[in-house]
Amino acid sequence: MSFKVSVQISCYDSIPSVIFYLLKLRDGHYENINDDTKLGLNLSIILNSACFIEGALESALKKVVEKRSFKKKYDDPFIYELITELESRIQRTTGIANYGIIFRTIFGTSIKEVGDLASLWEGLSILFQLRNLIAHGRPLSTTTNTLELDISNYLEESKFDLLLNTELRHGSFGQIREYLIKNNIIQKRFSKNTGDSEYVNNKVADHFWYISLMFLYKLCNHIPRGDRTSFKDGIGYNFIKIWVKKFDFV
């Protein structure tokens, strides 16, 4: 008789403590730290927010599958293979869009179509776009459409800024920027002197941590009753509830 022993160390449940430490460090010493350090702290908060979402969802979905299949998995070799493959897919999944696919597979419902989760889902999609840029060390860049114009008309700074704010839509940061403007998180004005720190500022970092917590908190109410307890156990619902209240969201 042979069997496997699996040892797993959870990382995601330590992330809220890290984020609140970073927030305290950033806000408590704001006047004494330079712009690069402020930017670094906010980038860390954004990265950790995305990691927390992925870790919590993986844990919760695996708990649901485990409970559903506890007996069937060992009664039927075919069912065993299907469940093992599903568990493997959950473990390999990265990115919020792919978790949406797994969620539909298990529950038959699309997260982004659930009423009060739709706006949060949009924000999480933007969070993961931003996470990918940060994780790969890429610049937050935008470009204008190709324009046929006399550039001499835009040499004055005020006119150059107008051009940027009228045409700036594309590039790695374009869609992210539009989302942040739409939700009044950053100002619409973009000048040639704007730096990364102005577009990954405190308000941006706080927003993405806010929607990460609120998404997980609200998602539990949309899980079918038969799976809700397992999902809450896997996601650490009581733990999340404490942090939600601590951050004064409810």
Secondary structure by P-SEA (a helix, b strand, c coil): cbbbbbbbbbcccaaaaaaaaaaaaaaaccccccaaaaaaaaaaaaaaaaaaaaaaaaaaaaaaaaaaccccccccaaaaaaaaaaaaaaaacccaaaaaaaaaaaccccccccccaaaaaaaaaaaaaaaaaaaaccccccccccccccccccccaaaaaaaaaaccccccaaaaaaaaaaaccccccccccccccccccaaaaaaaaaaaaaaaaaaaaaccccaaaaaaaaaaaaaaaaaaaaaccc
